[in-house]
Amino acid sequence: MPAPLHLIQTDTDLPKEADVVVIGAGIVGVSAAYWLARAGMKVVLLEKGSIGAEQSSRNWGWCRQQNRDARELPLSTRSLALWEEMTADIGESLGFRRCGLLYLTNNQAELDGWARWGKFARSEGVDTRMLNATEAAQRGKATQQKWLGGVWSPTDGIADPALAAPIIARGVRKHGGHVIQNCAARGVELSGGAVCGVVTERGTIRTPQIVMAGGVWARSFLHQVGIKLPQSSVRSSILSVKPGVSGLPDALHTQDASITKRGDGGYTLAISGNGRVDPTPGMLKNAVQFLPMFARRWRQLSPGDFQAWKYGFDTNNTWKLDQVTPMEKTRILAPRPVAKTIHETLRNAQSLLPPLKNAHIQAEWAGYIDSTPDGVPVIDPESGVPGLFIAAGFSGHGFGIGPGAGHLVADILLGRSPITEIKQYKISRFKKIVWGKVSDF
């Protein structure tokens, strides 16, 4: 059984024009479209498959400040409040709640790292609390074991990956936006070097502004107009167990396994950072700039297979706008999970939490997590092609900060004061390739 996903009905007719076209209806794309529509913009949200069907429904569902990169922390903090605001405005549950996140460890180095981060975070107003051995054992009593220590972040929480993107898409429609599923954006039309339209498989939408929020598909799409986005991916395999287990924390992280309570009462189980590196043409071309990141994570990553190559989401090729593209050939990117990882995850989780020993697997799945070389997203209107805004490379952090990232996109496009500093998200921190000017990083 694949990752659970709430399916919704959306528009069928393709508008002829729009103020903004958002490409990609994952959590970042739907959030950007929502805030733009709510501000009165004429918005079209395009999705080649189903709303939220790729990584936005395949993640843990954590909405955290804890252990965030300092460059992302302000956006994370703002996003927590925005999850609540969006829920109230849309009038439907996104599965968001501030249940708190619990981290436990028997590794002194890990504990020291959390303490250093906590000292910084508290200076930024984040409620993060170090736990001694006694407090960790009490918070983690479901594990029935002793711990060296831990962290408790009471104001952090979780949302439901099966619900969030689809329900926010309904919020887009509530505010007058158009949401089109099963309609791939094939490319960009330019006039005088600037955006003037989006070519889709159903026709062209005239627009002066595009937001590219296509997740792992973003690099190859931008490549078509000469923009070089440094992006790579890792395949992550996780599973869920059926409802019926009680007495567990809502959200718990340890080195061996992490769990998250799902909206249906079951639990998502995962091993943090564990993944397979499936080679792609883009990955090989841009390997040098990702070597430092892969070197830091080599203990958690293993060589994968060639399914990513076959899916074509990270191609170096160009395609014609009047022919079928890779996006139409793969409506929903649903890679095969690694059986060994699934078994290891379940075994570790059952060892960590004895109540899980009688749990039954509900579903198992995999997803491709897009990443930039520094693990921080690109949220930038200055792509090198006027009118083409990049919101991609969220590096496994996009779900929790999706509402804030979408709000930031809207702030920039509407000329409002941004909810957070934007310079750390600029693509100019990397070298870029713009139309007709090709160079290496």
Salt bridges, closest charged atoms under 4 A:
ASP11 OD1 - ARG173 NH2 3.14
GLU17 OE2 - LYS42 NZ 3.90
GLU54 OE2 - LYS48 NZ 2.72
ASP69 OD2 - ARG71 NH2 2.83
GLU72 OE1 - ARG68 NH1 3.15
GLU72 OE1 - HIS397 ND1 3.09
GLU84 OE2 - ARG98 NE 2.99
GLU85 OE2 - ARG38 NH2 3.01
ASP89 OD2 - ARG38 NH1 3.98
ASP89 OD2 - HIS175 NE2 2.72
GLU92 OE1 - ARG170 NH2 2.65
GLU110 OE2 - HIS253 NE2 3.97
ASP127 OD2 - ARG129 NH2 2.89
GLU189 OE1 - ARG206 NH1 2.39
GLU201 OE2 - ARG331 NH1 2.61
ASP250 OD2 - ARG97 NH1 2.76
ASP278 OD2 - ARG235 NE 2.58
ASP305 OD1 - ARG235 NH2 3.45
ASP305 OD2 - ARG336 NH2 3.40
ASP314 OD1 - ARG219 NE 2.41
GLU328 OE1 - ARG186 NH2 2.77
ASP374 OD2 - ARG71 NH1 3.39
ASP374 OD2 - ARG429 NE 2.68
ASP380 OD1 - LYS426 NZ 3.17
GLU382 OE1 - LYS426 NZ 3.43
ASP411 OD1 - HIS407 ND1 3.11
ASP411 OD1 - ARG416 NH2 2.73
